[in-house]
Amino acid sequence: MAGCRYRRGLCDGVRVNMGVEGGLKVPAV
């Protein structure tokens, strides 16, 4: 899932929602 959040905005959106990646917060709705 590490590479998913970098390429996939959807995966990143879920991570940001949970607050797992505070330094890499990408606006992915």
C-alpha distances in whole Angstrom, upper triangle without the diagonal:
4,6,5,6,9,10,10,12,11,8,9,12,11,10,13,15,14,15,12,12,16,16,14,15,15,17,15,17
4,5,6,7,9,10,12,13,9,9,13,12,10,13,15,15,15,11,10,14,14,12,14,14,17,16,18
4,6,5,6,8,11,12,9,10,13,14,12,14,17,17,17,14,13,16,15,12,14,14,16,15,18
4,5,5,5,8,9,6,7,11,11,10,13,15,16,16,14,13,16,16,13,14,13,15,13,15
4,6,5,6,7,5,4,8,9,8,9,12,13,13,11,10,13,13,9,10,9,11,10,12
4,6,7,10,8,7,10,12,11,12,15,16,15,13,11,14,12,9,10,9,12,11,14
4,6,9,8,8,11,13,13,14,17,18,18,17,14,17,16,12,13,11,13,11,14
4,5,6,7,9,10,11,12,15,16,17,16,14,17,17,13,13,10,11,9,11
4,6,5,6,9,10,10,12,14,15,15,13,15,15,12,10,7,8,5,7
4,5,5,7,9,10,11,13,14,14,14,16,17,14,12,10,10,6,7
4,5,5,6,9,10,11,13,12,11,14,15,12,11,10,11,8,10
4,5,5,6,8,10,10,10,8,11,12,9,8,7,8,7,9
4,5,5,6,9,10,10,10,12,13,11,8,7,7,5,6
4,6,5,6,9,9,10,12,14,12,10,10,11,9,9
4,5,5,6,6,6,9,11,9,8,10,11,10,11
4,5,5,6,6,7,9,8,6,7,9,9,10
4,5,8,9,10,13,12,9,10,10,10,10
4,6,8,9,13,12,11,13,14,13,14
4,6,6,9,10,9,11,13,13,15
4,6,9,9,9,12,14,14,16
4,6,5,6,9,12,13,15
4,6,6,10,12,14,16
4,6,9,12,14,17
4,6,10,11,15
4,7,9,12
4,6,9
4,6
4
